[in-house]
Amino acid sequence: MERFIDPRTLARVKDLPLIARTVADGFLHGLQQSHQRGVGIEFSQYRSYEPGDPLSHIDWKLFARSDRYFVREAERESEIAMWFVLDASASMLQTSGLESTWTKFEYARHLLATLSYIGQKQGDHVGMLALSGEHQTLIPPGNGERHWHRMLKQLALLQGRHTFPDPTLIKSAIERLQRTSLIFIISDFYQHSDELLEFIKQASTSHTEVVAMQLQCDDELHFPYTGAIRFEDLESGEQILVSATGARAGYLDSLARHQRDLEQALHRQRVTLSRINIDQPMDQALFDFLNSRRKTRR
């Protein structure tokens, strides 16, 4: 029996809290089946043992290698907030190849709801910053289910519109993110990659870890079109008519070049890039994200 949830099923359900819990449960069930522990959103760090620390927290394998006592502590024990920064520009209204109204923006809202649900269930403080044009929706980090529902209420009211704002217009919001934080930035990183990279540069400090979650879909990854096809810029409304056969090779080359440039730019800023296909099950995407984080931290 398939344990992951078909995205077409999610697209038909309008209950955001229900979807978040359902996807999170499927994700956690997958972890149990793979004999992994924890949800993997938080990372752990070591510090020297101090009198009064429980002996059960000592990493005895590390002691055997170093002959010193170290305690492994989770991120939430260090009062680190989880921030979710959502690109709410009109470019995120691109639909997937499914026969539905499932857009990158809808997927992003459900992904944010699911990750924040997992965070608050494990005791983390979670906050949200949604950005479009000169408008920003900011929910400061808090914990508990009541706070989570408050976030979801604001999330449900959001609409994708305008462009991504210039980082100078949201300087005060960036300063709040610069405190000790784990920051998830959810976007397709296409139309506003320069603005997003500048935002990341300003938000990144020695006290923060930034994870870039890039949303893509099958159509843009494989360009399955034939014949004459009309494309529209979702922000400007500008349209262009092209021959799919003639445009395919150049498009795929440009996409590969953009991805290479984006990955290199993020790597220079020590930012993790997680690519997520919105036409694939969300709980599978979270499971793959967890595994990739574990591999990079070994």
Buried (B, 14 or more C-beta within 10 A) or exposed (E): EEEBBEBEEBBEEEEBBEBBBBBBBBBBBBBEEEEBEEBBBBEEBEEEBEEEBEEEEBBEEBEEEEEEBBBEBBBBBEEBBBBBBBBBBBBBBBBBBBEBEBBBBBBBBBBBBBBBBBBBBBEBBBBBBBBBBEBBBBBEBBBEEEBBEBBBEEBEEBEBBBBBBEBEEBEEBBEBBBBBBBBBBBBBBBBBBEBBBBBBBBBBEEEBBBBBBBBBBBBBBEBEBEEEBEEEEBBEEEEEEBEBEEBBEEBBEEBEEEBEEBBEBBEEEEBBBBBBBBBBBBBBBBBBBBBBBEEEEE
